Amino acid sequence: MPPSAAAAPRKPARGKGRRMPTWLDRWWKIALLVALAMIGLPLAHALFGEVVALLGGAVLFGFLLGRWTAR
């Protein structure tokens, strides 16, 4: 190993405390919600029926909205 490589300081590793920017955090949640509505609701409707799709969608939406807005 060359002496310059051994003496070179290492870059600090990304810590677990590093988070994505707030605006990006918000948009991936919106994209997830849209994807669940566009794919999940028709799939639940086809597999289980209208009542289960509506109630399940309402419960899931309420849970996700509550978790995302809790601070």
C-alpha positions in Angstrom: 0.0 0.0 0.0 1.5 3.4 -0.9 2.2 5.7 2.0 -0.2 8.4 0.7 -3.1 6.0 0.7 -2.5 4.9 4.2 -2.3 8.4 5.5 -5.3 9.7 3.6 -8.2 10.5 5.9 -11.3 8.5 5.4 -14.7 10.0 4.6 -17.1 9.7 7.4 -19.8 7.1 6.7 -23.3 8.3 6.3 -25.0 8.1 9.7 -28.3 6.6 10.5 -29.5 10.1 11.6 -29.3 11.5 8.1 -32.7 12.1 6.6 -34.0 13.1 3.2 -35.1 16.7 2.7 -38.6 17.5 3.9 -40.0 18.3 0.4 -38.8 14.9 -0.9 -40.1 13.1 2.2 -43.6 14.7 1.5 -43.6 13.8 -2.2 -42.7 10.1 -1.8 -45.6 9.7 0.6 -48.0 11.3 -1.8 -46.7 9.0 -4.6 -47.2 6.0 -2.3 -50.7 7.1 -1.5 -51.6 7.6 -5.2 -50.1 4.2 -6.1 -52.1 2.5 -3.4 -55.2 4.1 -4.6 -54.6 3.4 -8.3 -53.5 -0.2 -7.9 -54.6 -1.4 -4.4 -58.2 -0.4 -4.5 -59.1 -2.0 -7.8 -57.2 -5.1 -6.8 -59.1 -5.3 -3.5 -62.3 -4.7 -5.3 -61.7 -7.5 -7.8 -60.6 -10.0 -5.1 -62.9 -9.2 -2.2 -65.7 -7.0 -3.4 -66.8 -3.4 -3.1 -67.5 -3.2 0.7 -64.1 -4.6 1.6 -62.3 -2.4 -0.8 -64.1 0.8 0.5 -63.7 -0.1 4.2 -60.2 -1.3 3.7 -59.2 1.8 1.8 -60.8 4.1 4.4 -59.0 2.3 7.2 -55.6 2.2 5.4 -55.9 5.9 4.4 -56.9 6.9 7.9 -54.0 5.0 9.4 -51.4 6.4 6.9 -52.7 9.9 7.3 -52.6 9.7 11.1 -49.1 8.3 11.1 -47.8 10.8 8.6 -49.2 13.8 10.4 -48.4 12.7 14.0 -45.6 14.8 15.5 
